[in-house]
Amino acid sequence: MADNVPSFLEPKRASNAWAIRGALTETGKPILGSDPHLGLTAPGIWYLARIEAPGLDITGATLPGMPFHLLGHNANIAWGMTTT
């Protein structure tokens, strides 16, 4: 089937994410790894951001004009993405 995919639809980059459950870590807390494998640009398109407000503390990465963190964590959860 892969032989029938037009070249413009073929993936150009790879991307990956993984998680380890807390029972397998030294701290007992889960670990999330997210690597969207985006190309390097100058200037970079990613911005590291932290939002602190009453009842809210989010740290992660976002893009200009994006109204939320695409990659990040708060006190309760972490989230990531892949590009493909």
C-alpha angles and dihedrals in degrees: 000000000000089000089064096056113109112241093244089061096049115110114259097194137018127234134189145187131184140178135203119205118237094247088069098049130082093237095045090238123115122250125218122199119191125176114171092186096221118171120260116255135178113255094029117237096217122088122196109223140178123195118197122182135139105300093001132090117159127168126184147084132307141167128243110278094014110128094210143034113274093195123023153086144247130193092288111031144017127212137190141167144218125220102223 
